[in-house]
């Protein structure tokens, strides 16, 4: 009877073996599909990170340029009082120049006597 039991056990094991092998093959195929999906997902994430990195770099450059203009604006603000004073001096020089031109025209027109220029 022992001999009869052994062939039955081997037959049962042989019947189970193909289904186990098939399950192992199916599991391996599913695992490979998941790996492919993971690789594709990583590629997409890598592209998105690259795009985001480029956008961040552009923003940093933008803020760097804006910072340069802010510094320049502050320098202009500091120079405004000085520019105002220079403008006042230019106007005063124009007035003095007009007066000198009038005196020169008056002197060329005729030599005035001292009592006419400087009445006492």
Secondary structure by P-SEA (a helix, b strand, c coil): caaaaaaaaaaaaaaaaaaaaaaaaaaaaaaaaaaaaaaaaaaaaaaaaaaaaaaaaaaaaaaaaaaaaaaaaaaaaaaaaaaaaaaaaaaaaaaaaaaaaaaaaaaaaccccccccccc
